[in-house]
Amino acid sequence: MGTFQDIRQAIEVRMGANWTTTPIVYENVSYTPTPATPFVRLLIEEVDSKQVCMSTTPCHRFTGLIVAMIFVPVNTGTNTIRGYADTIAGIFRNADFSGIKCRSPRIVRVGDIGEWYQVSVFTDFWKDVALANAS
């Protein structure tokens, strides 16, 4: 495993296996929110890739950002959404799965967006992969 697709898939599997509280909306998948029903949108941003060692099969480091955008109905307070954020942060905090190493999550309040109130959880990750040079 080492491609961007493999990394995305591993992160989505971890989220799906550990979060059943609300629907999870994945990238480029159609979803129409049910009124007044919370949901989470999961995005994986590839930030950088670079060669980190020289050898017969060089090692490459892929870094990125896991973004869990949490939506609850506006004007419902922050206890529920902050609890969701804490739980999602716990799914990825210092996690090590499929060779992906996660760091400490941070929570950012986005605020009101129409009928929704949003808080996002950001978690930096990295993965080292030995990949052969192109011919």
C-alpha positions as CSV (number, residue, x, y, z in Angstrom):
1,M,0.0,0.0,0.0
2,G,1.4,3.4,-0.8
3,T,-0.8,5.3,-3.3
4,F,-3.0,8.2,-2.5
5,Q,-6.0,6.0,-3.2
6,D,-4.8,3.4,-0.7
7,I,-4.3,6.1,1.9
8,R,-7.8,7.5,1.3
9,Q,-9.3,4.1,1.5
10,A,-7.6,3.2,4.8
11,I,-8.7,6.5,6.4
12,E,-12.3,6.0,5.2
13,V,-12.3,2.4,6.5
14,R,-11.1,3.6,9.9
15,M,-13.7,6.3,10.1
16,G,-16.5,4.0,9.0
17,A,-15.5,1.3,11.5
18,N,-15.3,3.7,14.4
19,W,-18.1,6.2,13.7
20,T,-21.8,5.1,13.6
21,T,-23.4,8.1,15.3
22,T,-24.3,9.9,12.1
23,P,-24.1,9.4,8.4
24,I,-20.7,9.9,6.9
25,V,-20.5,11.7,3.6
26,Y,-17.5,10.8,1.5
27,E,-15.8,12.9,-1.2
28,N,-17.7,13.2,-4.5
29,V,-20.6,11.0,-3.3
30,S,-24.1,12.5,-3.6
31,Y,-25.8,13.2,-0.3
32,T,-28.9,15.1,0.6
33,P,-29.0,15.9,4.3
34,T,-32.1,14.9,6.2
35,P,-33.5,18.1,7.8
36,A,-32.4,18.5,11.5
37,T,-30.3,15.3,11.3
38,P,-26.6,15.7,12.0
39,F,-24.0,14.3,9.6
40,V,-20.2,14.3,9.1
41,R,-18.4,15.0,5.8
42,L,-15.0,13.3,5.5
43,L,-12.3,14.8,3.3
44,I,-8.7,13.7,2.9
45,E,-6.2,16.4,1.7
46,E,-2.9,15.3,0.3
47,V,-0.5,18.0,1.3
48,D,3.0,16.9,0.3
49,S,5.1,14.0,-0.9
50,K,8.8,13.8,-0.9
51,Q,11.7,11.4,-1.0
52,V,13.1,11.0,2.5
53,C,15.9,8.4,1.9
54,M,18.1,7.1,-0.8
55,S,18.5,3.4,-1.4
56,T,17.8,0.8,-4.0
57,T,14.1,1.3,-3.3
58,P,13.8,4.9,-2.1
59,C,11.4,5.8,0.7
60,H,8.8,8.4,0.1
61,R,6.8,10.3,2.7
62,F,3.2,11.2,2.0
63,T,1.7,13.8,4.3
64,G,-1.9,15.0,4.5
65,L,-4.8,16.2,6.5
66,I,-7.9,14.4,7.6
67,V,-10.8,16.8,7.7
68,A,-14.1,15.7,9.5
69,M,-16.7,18.5,8.9
70,I,-19.4,18.0,11.5
71,F,-22.9,19.5,10.9
72,V,-25.7,19.8,13.4
73,P,-28.9,21.9,13.2
74,V,-28.3,25.6,13.9
75,N,-29.5,26.9,17.3
76,T,-29.1,23.6,19.1
77,G,-26.2,24.5,21.3
78,T,-22.6,23.1,21.2
79,N,-22.7,20.2,23.6
80,T,-23.7,17.6,20.9
81,I,-21.3,18.9,18.2
82,R,-18.4,19.3,20.7
83,G,-19.0,15.7,21.9
84,Y,-19.0,14.5,18.3
85,A,-15.7,16.4,17.7
86,D,-14.1,14.8,20.8
87,T,-15.1,11.4,19.6
88,I,-13.9,11.8,16.1
89,A,-10.6,13.3,17.4
90,G,-10.2,10.2,19.5
91,I,-10.6,8.0,16.4
92,F,-7.5,9.6,14.9
93,R,-5.4,11.0,17.8
94,N,-1.9,9.4,17.6
95,A,-3.5,6.5,15.6
96,D,-1.2,4.2,13.7
97,F,-3.1,2.1,11.1
98,S,-2.1,0.7,7.7
99,G,1.2,2.4,8.1
100,I,-0.5,5.8,8.5
101,K,0.6,7.8,11.5
102,C,-1.7,10.5,12.8
103,R,-0.9,13.4,15.0
104,S,-2.9,15.4,17.5
105,P,-6.3,16.6,16.1
106,R,-7.4,20.2,16.4
107,I,-11.0,21.5,16.4
108,V,-12.1,24.6,14.5
109,R,-15.4,26.3,14.9
110,V,-16.8,27.3,11.5
111,G,-20.2,28.4,12.8
112,D,-23.6,28.9,11.1
113,I,-24.0,27.9,7.5
114,G,-27.6,28.3,6.6
115,E,-29.6,25.7,8.6
116,W,-26.4,24.0,9.9
117,Y,-23.8,24.8,12.6
118,Q,-20.4,23.4,11.7
119,V,-17.3,22.4,13.6
120,S,-14.3,20.7,11.9
121,V,-11.7,18.3,13.2
122,F,-8.3,18.5,11.5
123,T,-5.7,15.7,11.9
124,D,-2.3,15.8,10.2
125,F,-1.0,12.4,9.0
126,W,2.0,10.9,7.3
127,K,3.0,7.6,5.7
128,D,6.4,6.4,4.5
129,V,6.4,4.0,1.6
130,A,9.2,2.3,-0.3
131,L,8.6,2.9,-4.0
132,A,10.9,1.9,-6.9
133,N,12.2,4.6,-9.2
134,A,10.4,5.1,-12.5
135,S,12.1,3.4,-15.5
